[in-house]
Amino acid sequence: MTAPLPARADALLLMREFTASDSLRKHMLAVEAAMRAYAAKYGEPEERWGLAGLLHDFDYERWPNDAHAADAEHPAEGVRLLRGKGYPEDILQAILGHATYTGVPRETRMAKALFAVDELVGLITATALVRPSKSVHEVEAASVRKKMKDKAFARGVSREDVIRGAEELGVPLDEHITFVIGAMRGVAPSLGLAGAPAAG
């Protein structure tokens, strides 16, 4: 018999305990939303995929891993901690695989999806935040593609990973961007990207 999946409420507490940064917390919530949306699309377990998204960077603030060590700091330390808490191995492998420097292959659809949405969520968030409304509801794939070409914009986002992620997942890039924008719109208030309320 397989162990029960840890509860989202517990995962959320763990993420908040380890992460003080509001923007990093929102990033994980956005990745969770995108993962749940892709799970629903593919007929996969939404709760399971959501946990991978919610916790993929929970250890980043504590162990930032500037040296990109494969088996120390982020995400290796976080995965060790999650393993001790009984998180299933497919979630742990997906979390390890989202950081290319770990050398862990992305073999499952969950792992490929996590890698595909991670950097893209950052780019969509940055695109929304430069709009006067700061609303993801006003972001379209075309505007994200345009911002991708501007190397000075959201400099920390790897364009290569965005492109490679869509390829690995087997989804055309524009379709992938549109899909993730839609997932983020569904949780826009919790991401601080709902924009100003309309007048009237």
N, C-alpha and C positions, 0 to 999 in steps of 0.2 A: 504494500500500500504506500502510495506517495504521500509525503508530508504536506500538510495544508500550506497554501501560499500565505506568506506574511501579509498582514492587513495594510491597506494603503495608509490608514491613519498612523500606523506605527512607522511606516516608511517616511511619511511627511514629517513626523516628529524628529526622526533621525536626520533627515536632510536639514531641517531648521537648526538642530543642535550643532551641526558641523559647519553650517554656512550662515555667516552674518550678513553677507552682501545681498542687498535687495535685488540687484540686477541678476546675480547668479541664481538666486532662488527662482526668479521669474523665468530665466532661461530653462531651468529644469522643468518647470511647470509647462512651458511651451513645448519642450521636447516630449514630455509625457502626453500632451494633447495630440501631437502629431503621431506618436506611436500608437495611441489608442485608435486614432482614425485609420491608420494603415492596417492595424489588426482587424478592425471591423470590415475593411475593404477586402481583406484576404481570408476572412472567416477564421481568424486566429483568436486566441484568448486575450481579450482587451485588457483585463486586469494584469495579466502577466507581462504583456508588452509595455503597459503603462508603468509598471514598477521599474523596468529597465530604463525607461526614459526619465522617470522621477529621480532615480538614484545614480545616474551615470556620472555625474560630476560632484556628488555630495562630499567627497573627500578632497576636492581640488583646492579649496582655500587652506586647509590644514597641511596638505602635502602637494604643493603646486608642481613639483617635478620639472624645474627649468632645464635640468640636464637630460630630460627624456630617457630616464633609466627604465629599462623594460620590466624589471621586477621589484622596483622600489617606488615609494611615493605614489602619486596619482597615475593610473587607477588601481595599481596593484595593492596598495595598503587598504583602500576601501573595499576591494573585493575580498581580501582576507577577513576583514571585519564582517562583511555580509555573509561570507561562508560560515563563519562562527555562529551567526544568527539563523542559519538554516535556509538561506536563500537558495533557490534551485540553480543548478549548474548552467542551464541554458541562459539564464539572466546574467550570470557572472561572466560567461564567455562573451556575451554580447557587449557587456560593459568593458571588458578587456580589449575586445576587438575594435571599439570605437576610437581608440588611440593607436594610430598606425605603428608607433614606435615600440609597442609591446610585442609585435611580431605574431600576435594571435590571429589566425585566419578567421574571416567572417564567413562561416559556413552555413548558418541558418538564415532564414528570411528575417527573423527578428534582429539578428546582428547586422545584416545589410541595411535594414530600415533605420536602425539607430545611427549608424554611420552616415546614412543619406540625409537624415533630418537635422543632425546636430549643428553643423556649420550653417546650413541653410536657415535655420530658425534665427540665428544671430544676424544674418544678413537681412532677413525680413523685418526683424525688430528694429534694426538700425534704419532701414528704409522708412518704417512707420514713424520713428521718432524725429526724423528731419522734416516731416510734414507739419504744417501749422497746427493741424488737428491732433497730431500724435496718435492717429487712429489706424489700426490694421485694416479697418473696413475700407480705407481709401487706397490700400496698396494692391497693385495688380502685378502679374508676372512680368509684364513689359517693363515696369518701373524697377523691379528687382534686377532684371537682366541688364538694364541701363546702368544701375549702380554697380553691378559686378564688373563692368568695364573700367570704372573709375578706381584705379589702384589706391588712391589716397583715401577712399571712402571705406569705413569699417575695415581698417588695415589688418586687424587681427583675424579676420575671417579668411580661411583658405578657399580660394576660388577653385583650386584643383580638387579639393575634397568634395566640394559641392557637385562638381561635374562628375567626378569619379563615383560618388555616392549614387547619383541617379542612374549611371551606367550599370553599376553592380546590382541595383535593385531592378533594372530592366524597365525603367520608366522614362519617357522623353522628358527632358529637362523642364520645358515650359509646363507640361502637365504636372510634374512633380512639384514645382514651385506653386502652382495654382492650388494643388491639393493641400499643401502644408499651410498656405495662407488661409484656406477654408477652415482647417483644423484650429488654427490660432484665433480666428474670428469667433469660434464657438466658446472660447474661454477668455476673450479679450479683456473683460474687467479684471480678472485675476492677474493679467499680465501688465496692467496699466496701459493698455493699448486700445481702450474702448473709445477714446477721443472725448471731446467736449460734448455735452448733451445738446441736441439740436434746439435751436430757438423756436418758441411757439408752443 
